[in-house]
Amino acid sequence: MDRTEVVTSISSELYATEQSVDAAIAHAAAMVQAMIAGRAALSVSPVSGAASQTKALATLAALSAAREAIVDCHAEMQKDHRRMGWGTYAAGPVDKPLEWDDTPMRPTKGHLRAV
């Protein structure tokens, strides 16, 4: 395999991993929603399902941490790639930031208004 094939293979796996984590978050969130809706539909007290719902929400938190870690991995791989001078490779959507910015996104002023 030449460098382009190796880099493309790694990029594809990175993209697939990011998509898998996002899908897992979506499924876990749907499960929590189903738990709440099911409990309400069956007229079961929120107290009876509190422990299992807490565990499901902890799963969501862990998946969120996993997503943050894979995004950080992506950023580090991009930096390594540029340091090595290997040019541009892309797998998956190409609307990625040119530089990773650690500045939190803030809504523009006037985005929310009092009602």
N, C-alpha and C positions, 0 to 999 in steps of 0.2 A: 504494500500500500504506500502511496506517496503521501506527502504532508497534507495536501488538500483533502484526500479521502479520509485520513485520520481525523483531521479537524472537523470535517463535515459529519463524521460518525459521532464524535463527541458532542458536537452542537445539537445533533438530532436527539441524542439521549438526554441532554440537558433540557431541551424543549419538551420532550415527552415526560420527563420527571416533573417539570413545572406544571404541565397540564394535568398530570395524575394527582398531584397535591391539590390543585384547584378543584378537581372533580371530587376528591375525597372530602374537601371542606364543604362543597355543595351538598353531597350526600349526607354528611353528618348534620348539617343545618336542617336539611329536609327531615331527617330522623327526629330531631328535637321538635320541629314543628308538628310532626305526626304524633309524637308523644303527647304534646300539649292538646292538640285537637282531639286525639283519642280519649284522653282523660276527660275532657269536657263533654264529649259525645256520650261517654258512659256515666257521666255524673259522678266521677270518682274525685275524692278530695285531693287537692294539691299536696297535702301532707303525705299521702300514701306513695306518691311517685317522686318525692323530693330527692331521695338518695340516687335513684337511677338517673334522674334528670341532671343532677349535679355531675355525675360521672360522664354523661353525654356532653355536657358543656365543657368539662375538663378535656374531653377528646377534641372538641373544637379548638380549645386554647392550644393544645399540643400540635394540632395540625397547622394552626396559625404560626406557631414557632418554627415548624418545619418549613412552611412557605417562606418565612423571613430568611431562614438559613439557606435555602436553595437560591433565593434571589441574591443573597450576599455572595454565594458561591459563583453565580453568574457574573456578578460585578468583578470579582477577583479574577475569574478566568478571562474576562474581557481585558482587564489591565495587563495580565500576563501575556495575552495574545499581542497586544499593542507593543509591550516592551520588547518582545521578540521580533517585532517588525514583520509580522506575517500578513499584513494587508487586511482586507475585509472579507469575512465569511458570514453567511447568515443562514439560519434555519428557523423555520417558524415565522411569525409575523416580524416585519422589519421596522415597525414603528417603535423602536427602542430609543432610549435617550443616548445621545452621543457621549456624554460623560455621566457617570453616576453621581448624583447629587444627594447628599445626606440631609439636606434642608427639608424639613417637613413641609408638605403642601398645606397652604392656608387658603381658606376661601377668600374671595375678593370682598372688599368692603361693600356693604349694602346687599350681600347675598341673601341674608335672612332679614325679615322685618317683623316687627311686632304686630299682632293682630288682636 
